[in-house]
Amino acid sequence: FVDVDATDLDRITNVDYRAPFLGSQAGARVMKRNATRGRIVNIGSIWSLYTRKGRTMYCAAKAGLAGMTRAMATDLADDGILVNCVSPGFVLTYLTKSTLSDDDRRSLATQIPLGRFASPAEIAEVVYFAASDANSYMTGQNLVVDGGFGHV
């Protein structure tokens, strides 16, 4: 935290907070202009709720995104636009495979009550529901999809 410079802070907040704000804003303007009842789904992280050493900027940006999602849901409710955030835990992506060794992944999986990482498809299903017409009432939520990690 002490050694973070403004360039790093800007990079993280631009990707993890500012870009979702601008994208959501642009989408909401179109939905309002067309009088369509729409859905906005932001992608957060379990690190919006938890932290570990060395993650101050990322955790702050993702916590801000979750808060922004709640506020946008309130602002857009009169227009019938539902806004939610999906916050995955550990997902077995290409990046995860390339940055964590097999031993590191096995060790981390033992900290997850379900005993494994999520697949990208499992996260996509939650996003799909939040964005679909099947979701007719849920708004302003931060849907944590972490295999129970946060309950340990």
C-alpha positions in Angstrom: 0.0 0.0 0.0 2.7 2.5 1.0 4.7 1.9 -2.3 1.7 2.2 -4.7 2.0 5.1 -7.0 -0.7 7.1 -8.7 -0.1 5.4 -12.0 -0.9 2.0 -10.5 -3.9 3.3 -8.7 -5.3 4.9 -11.9 -4.7 1.6 -13.9 -6.6 -0.5 -11.4 -9.4 1.9 -10.9 -9.8 2.6 -14.6 -10.3 -1.1 -15.3 -12.1 -2.3 -12.3 -14.3 0.7 -11.4 -14.3 3.5 -14.1 -14.9 1.3 -17.1 -17.9 -0.5 -15.5 -19.3 2.9 -14.6 -19.0 4.2 -18.1 -20.3 1.0 -19.7 -23.3 0.9 -17.4 -24.0 4.5 -17.9 -23.9 4.1 -21.7 -26.2 1.1 -21.6 -28.6 2.8 -19.2 -28.9 5.8 -21.5 -29.9 3.5 -24.4 -32.4 1.6 -22.3 -34.0 4.8 -21.0 -34.1 6.4 -24.5 -35.7 3.3 -25.9 -38.0 2.8 -22.9 -36.8 -0.8 -22.5 -36.7 -2.6 -19.2 -33.2 -3.8 -19.2 -30.5 -5.5 -17.1 -27.0 -4.4 -16.2 -24.6 -7.0 -14.7 -21.3 -5.8 -13.4 -18.5 -8.3 -12.8 -17.1 -7.9 -9.3 -14.9 -10.2 -7.2 -14.9 -11.9 -3.8 -12.3 -9.3 -3.0 -15.1 -6.7 -2.8 -15.8 -8.4 0.6 -12.5 -9.9 1.7 -8.9 -9.0 1.5 -5.4 -10.3 1.7 -2.1 -8.5 2.0 -1.1 -6.5 -1.1 -4.7 -6.1 -2.5 -5.7 -2.6 -1.2 -6.2 -1.1 -4.6 -8.1 -4.0 -6.2 -10.2 -4.6 -3.1 -11.2 -0.9 -3.0 -12.1 -0.8 -6.6 -14.2 -4.0 -6.4 -15.9 -2.8 -3.2 -16.6 0.5 -4.9 -18.1 -1.4 -7.9 -20.5 -3.3 -5.5 -21.5 -0.1 -3.9 -22.0 1.6 -7.2 -24.1 -1.3 -8.4 -26.5 -0.8 -5.4 -26.7 2.9 -6.0 -27.3 2.5 -9.8 -30.1 0.0 -9.0 -31.8 2.6 -6.9 -31.3 5.3 -9.5 -32.6 3.2 -12.4 -35.5 1.3 -10.7 -38.1 3.8 -11.9 -37.1 2.9 -15.4 -37.4 -0.8 -14.9 -33.7 -1.4 -15.2 -32.3 -4.0 -12.9 -28.6 -3.7 -11.9 -26.7 -6.4 -10.2 -23.1 -7.5 -9.6 -21.7 -11.0 -9.9 -18.6 -11.5 -7.7 -16.8 -14.8 -8.5 -14.4 -16.5 -6.2 -11.7 -18.7 -7.6 -12.4 -19.7 -11.2 -10.3 -22.1 -13.2 -9.4 -19.8 -16.1 -6.4 -19.7 -18.4 -5.0 -16.9 -16.2 -5.5 -19.0 -13.1 -3.7 -22.0 -14.7 -0.9 -19.8 -15.9 -0.2 -18.0 -12.6 -0.8 -20.7 -10.0 1.1 -23.9 -9.9 -0.8 -27.2 -9.6 0.3 -27.4 -6.0 -0.9 -23.8 -5.3 -4.3 -24.6 -6.9 -4.7 -27.8 -4.9 -3.8 -25.9 -1.7 -6.2 -23.1 -2.4 -9.0 -25.5 -3.3 -8.8 -27.0 0.2 -9.8 -23.5 1.5 -13.0 -23.7 -0.5 -15.8 -25.7 1.1 -16.8 -27.2 -2.2 -13.2 -28.3 -2.6 -12.6 -27.0 -6.1 -12.5 -23.9 -8.3 -15.5 -22.8 -10.3 -15.6 -23.3 -14.0 -16.1 -20.2 -16.2 -19.4 -21.8 -17.3 -20.7 -21.9 -13.7 -20.1 -18.1 -13.4 -21.6 -17.5 -16.8 -24.8 -19.2 -15.7 -25.2 -16.8 -12.8 -24.5 -13.8 -15.1 -27.0 -15.2 -17.6 -29.8 -15.5 -15.0 -29.1 -11.9 -13.7 -29.3 -10.6 -17.2 -32.3 -12.6 -18.3 -36.1 -12.1 -18.2 -36.2 -14.8 -15.6 -34.8 -12.2 -13.2 -37.8 -9.9 -12.8 -37.3 -8.6 -9.3 -33.7 -8.9 -8.1 -31.7 -5.7 -8.2 -28.9 -4.0 -6.3 -27.4 -7.3 -5.3 -23.8 -8.5 -5.1 -24.1 -12.2 -6.0 -21.1 -13.9 -4.5 -20.3 -17.2 -6.3 -17.4 -18.6 -4.3 -18.1 -22.2 -3.5 -18.6 -21.2 0.2 -15.1 -19.6 0.5 -16.4 -16.6 2.4 -18.1 -18.8 5.0 -14.9 -20.5 6.2 
